[in-house]
Amino acid sequence: MQFRLTAFTTAALGAGALLPNAAAAQTMDLSIELPRIRVAEYHKPYVAVWLEKEGQAPRTLSVWYDVDKRGGEGTKWLHDLRQWWRASGRTMSFPADGVSGATRAPGVQKQRLVAGKGGMPALTPGQYTLVVEAAREVGGREVVRLPFAWNGSSATATAKGATELGAVSFTLKR
Amino acid sequence: MKYRKPLLALAAVTALAAPAAIAHRMWLLPSSTVVSGTDNWVTVDAAVSNDLFYFDHRPLGVIPAITQPDGSEGKAEHHNIGQFRATFDVHLTQQGTYRIAVVNQGVFGRYTLNGETKMIPRGTTKAQLASAIPAGATDVQTSEMLARNEIFVTQGAPTSTVFKPTGQGIELVPVTHPNDLVADEPATFQFLLDGKPASGLYVTTILGNGRYRAAPKQMEQRTDLQGKVTIKWPEAGMYWINVTPNAPQPEGEGPRPQAQGAGARPAQGAPQGMGGVPSGRRVSYTTTLEVLAP
């Protein structure tokens, strides 16, 4: 009886079905720096964060846009996040639960993503790329890519943008 | 008077048969091709000119046919014909790909009856041709034109309903979706002639905004055995694509020869005007494609 229970529990952990906490153990702490840009007309950028894995459909983790505009008008400019729009955005509907969020001010913006919540999936081991794209009204657009290998326990990556994004980094832990 | 009439008539046939193909380029230019959200408008400039996409010659005033993603007919709104360009708006309320088309179709020709040369009335369709030519007419010469000029606009994710071929003239079948074009990725399109893959078609690709360039960015290609052509974009921008069965002809070199390239119809050698089948034929396909930066 003792053995069987253990085996059952392990299977449940793997599936992440019976014990949501087990899946939730995958936590990504994301840090995105939005540079302060001195221009006559400044608007906070639209930002998309998504995850790519070869052979799989890209997964949107987070989109910051004018989520509160009346009549969903903020979605009109989502396609300006061009790479994200093509990779994932155009097949989604908005607002996306746990994915859509308001635009953020310049500075270091932190976000915690937990597997199984919002757009964050539970990752199986393999090669991934976390992609961050920022597009600013009457401004520019930039994409930063952070490739990483997920071994099931921990991963971290850092990259730096040149114009619309500053330092971008994350720590992924189980 | 007797002499002048046939001459005039013949000139009219030549001029009407391919009004834009000989001299100028017909184009439709959308304000956007890829849009997000659920309720958008696009506006389209429609004009005939040499330089792309500068409206400095004639408007293209035909009311366009709009096909919505679900296959139903849409509406061109606020249609206006100005001195140099026509404009109209399309209200996008469905998710998917819209087609905005100007199809120029008609039969032109003449015949001789009782020693007098007569024109087939303007606006005659292929189906009406047999009845348009009276019994006893001789020296029947007709020419059918089917010039398809269409553009695509996608709200949300691209769809393919509007690419269902009609089997008439030259049509585009996406291998790469025309609203999914990025400068660093070559795009492949298949072209059909009367519903069948057409090899050897001449495909001309010209990048717009030529006014600010010393040499035009232009590519000449031909479709392969499957009617396919792969275009490598030199950069992001709006491109004008023109597809014809004949080699594109430099301006001012007189009437172009009748279809004889690979994929051309055998109508050329068929008995002229017999059974109401147009004896000459001019088909073409034109589109404007937006290629985005990666």
Interface residues (C-beta under 8 A of the other chain):
Chain A: G71 G72 E73 T75 K76 W77 L78 H79 R82 Q83 W85 R86 G89 R90 T91
Chain B: V34 V35 S36 G37 T38 D39 N40 G156 A157 P158 D180 V182 L292 A293 P294
